[in-house]
Amino acid sequence: MLVGVGIITINDALMKLANEDLPLGEILALRAAFVWLPIIILAWQNGGSRALKVFDWGRQLSRGCLLIFSSWCFFLGLQSLPLAQAIAISSVGPLFLTMLAAPFLGEKVGWRRWAAVFVGFIGAMIIIQPGGDNFIWAALFPLGAALAGAGRDILQRQMSLERESTVAILAVSTTCVGISGLVTVPFAWKTPSLEALCLISVAAMLLGFAHYLMMEALRLTEAASIAPLRYTNFLWATLWGLLIWDVLPAKTTWIGISVIAASGIYILHRETVRMREKNAP
């Protein structure tokens, strides 16, 4: 999970750079096409065409639709927000995931973790500042992306408990996002430069392997226990924001992400305690 989060943050930075010159739909379509290279490599390493077989088309397509929504929301927000701020807001995704893990996955979430979730959302409000002078509507896009992303992970976890392979899930989801971008191409197309194609292709390679690592993590352990590890993406986003755009997060963003991260760490701690109690003789 940690490696996947680090890699996917580089993808976000490259996509933001590409989006400065090209329409978002075109970028998503091109990236999806390039992502198929790592999908083919992963399929070859995991049994060939059998790894791409889909058994549960309903959940696969539902997950794909959620990924479409989360991808568009996040990158629409990223057009107007610094990278670190957009990622900080979307870091509430694990909080949503913890909330959804109880009713949809049957995972036990006690009152202490519910309290931590509440505190985490307070941290998100510190970053977004609704009603404040610095509030901008674009800040709501990463929030919507976080909610859809949590639903996507819930569906992926449910499929992993059955027969769907990680490669098949990645293939269907990638294709769905690619199609969503492709339908916009007739309305907004700009011939990409060689530099833009390089950015998108590298982002695609990184995205494919990052999602594979993260989905494998969700396959192997409970969603609520590894969700807080995603908060490390803010540190990477801060680094790329400084190196590429010479921008550092505002003080309120640092405070908010600290609150969110603290709540996430506590959630992880409570999950560890619960597992020890469950496994105690």
Steps between C-alpha positions, in 0.01 A plus 500: 500500500776745592688443174180526297406830664842648431491400135147624439592845636764532228225411250284781640782753458564392140128516418476851642791604280342345190163658578659844474515454121243232413127447573432270794288251303772460240761438771286237671441321170869501407606390847255209494645386167853507641393324823421192294874432464550425873165315499628269226826447689316423824258266320792314341659455844173377652381232259447679170149559367349311793605786729276734297186286531207685658244312709309782669421755231252683722750592769779546248304760305371663820858535619594641160227764525619601846854528368376721215334731751797510737753557218307787343428661839858481617657640185235770461591611851869472419457751219433775757675369814865443589594132486555466877168667588300282260664188636456616859125537446474167322679343798160469669451200275617256771247658738222432250643151452492430872137616513399283203699195616252438782172472305639366172788274607375397842816628668458600862555872557472601867405835649864605537559472128173677428623784723829507310309522172308802634822672605651426160216678325559802722852502358356497149284800581809685624653452156187576297389794722133503394359849538846651543668763284736243349229249408474402134246261353771293333590366845180294495615297199772306688247437777263340251792306354582366847146374557482332159847355554391343827201341328731373227727335758202341674387341173854388424525340843172317446616373162834388640319278745354317202663409167599827335873544442673829576610527135142457374376769739775735384424430134126568525544814710769640271283441195201671663701814580653496152159485335376788716787711373466380142140620465619857567770494231271613212409809704846588631812376325847644486787322327735398781867589486771236541566635851132464595489144364807413704341642816176309444673174410721508809197590714315204350777251574520622858121500542462143379754355739392725790136391475609138477701531823218680681235251388719210609531666841121523528476138392735377773374690805201689641425835340484695827842380614701625201293804402696743723823417314373706209566821694867484402402633157486854643873496573578394143258760361668771707838401359382499136310825550816668628731357234271550199281802583697657788188485719474394862169413674330772704512486880136390518577211265782381726273522804212323327707215360663455842157455656394260224823301528473483879149362475616250239788381716264457791264297280792277408595465868147400599488247217827348625366479855177337378689241296720412798197455723331288234802274461579475871464146643 
